[in-house]
């Protein structure tokens, strides 16, 4: 049975997570992108092209959802579909120049926002938080 201290820790972690998600949505507002779209654009840019199945796996979402995210990014001109040279039935999502530019802008805005948020903590506290969150995030 959980004691009150662990219940409170869980609640604090959820509140911090909600705060971070809200801030992330606010950071993305100037580009009118959802968090899923921004994460997908990051995956496509970092890998310089992915199959839809790899995108779904990278985002931990269903393949159908990955298709919807990719469609939205393509409609915005941020990614393009190109034939997979190794499999004529498949396509590769590749970032456009505009997609790379937007990804860089979002990365800079998110880094600035994270710096602002974590400036509330001392360097030692940030290090401890990173270590502890790493332990909690370990899915093994």
N, C-alpha and C positions, 0 to 999 in steps of 0.2 A: 504494500500500500504506500502510495506517495505521501510524503509529509508536506506540510504547508509550504516549506521553503522551496521544494522542487516544483510545486504547483506555481508558486510565484515566479520562479525562474522561467518556467515555460511561458507564462503570460508575458513576462518582460521580453523574452525572445520573440514572441509573436508580435508584440507592439513595435519592437525595433524593426522587424521584417516588414510590417505594414508601412512604417515610416519610410523605409528604404524604397519600397515599391511605389509609394506616392511620389517621392522625390524623383524616382526614375521616370515615371509618367510625366511629371512636370518638366524634366529635362528634355524629353522627347517632343513636347508640345510644339516647339517652333518648326519641326519637320513633319508634323502630323503623322507620326509613326507610332504604332503600338509597340509595347515591349517585345512581343513575339516577332514582329517585323524587324525591329532593330537587332535582335539576337540572330535572326536568320541572315540579315545583311552581313553581320559580323562573321558568321560561319562561312558564307559564300566568299567574302573578301579574304579571310584568313587562309582558306584552302585554295583560293584562286580558281574556284569552280568545284561544284559538287553535283552528284545525282540527287534527285528528290529523295530517294530512300536514305541516302547518307545525311541529307539535311534533316529528315524526320528523326533519325537516330541521334544526330548531334543536338537537336532541340528536345529530345525525349517526348515527341508528340507522334500522333498517328500519321501515317503517310498521307491520308486525305487532308488532314489539317496542314501538312507541309505544302501540299499542292495549293491550297487556298492562300497561304502566306506568300508563296512564290508568285502566284498570279497577281496578288496585290503589289508586290515589289516590281514585277514586270510592267504592270500598268503605269506605275510611277516612273518607269525608265531607269530603275536602279539596278536591275539584273536583266540578263537576256538568256534565252534558251538557245543552246547550240547543240548540234548532233554529237553524240558520244562516238569518238572514232573507234572505240573498241566494241560497240554494240549498237547496231543501226536502230534498234527498237527504243533505245534510251536517249535521254537528253541530259546535257550538263548545264547547270545554272552558273553563269559567270557574271561577275560584277561589271557594270558599265563604268565609264569614267565618272559619271555623275554619282553612281553608287559608291565608288571609292571616296569621292569627295565628301559626300554626306556621311559616310562611315567615319571618316577622319574628324569631321566637325562634331559628330555625336560623341566620339571617343574623348575629344578634348573637353566637351561640355560635361561629360560624366566624370572625368577625372577632376575637374574643377569643383563639381558638386561634392564628390567624395572627399576631397581635401577640406572643403568647408565643413562637412558633417563630422569628419573624424578629427578636426582641429579641436573639438571639444575635449578630446582625450590627450593625455600626455604621451610622448613617444613610448614610454614603458607600458602604459595602458594599452596603446594600439598594438604593441607587440604581443602582449598577453592575450588580448582579444583575438588576434589573428591565430595564435596558437590554440586557444580554446575552441574557436569556431572550426578550425581545421579538424580537431578531434571529433566534434559533434557532427561535422559534415561527412566524415569518413563513413562510407556505406559498406565497408568490409566487415 
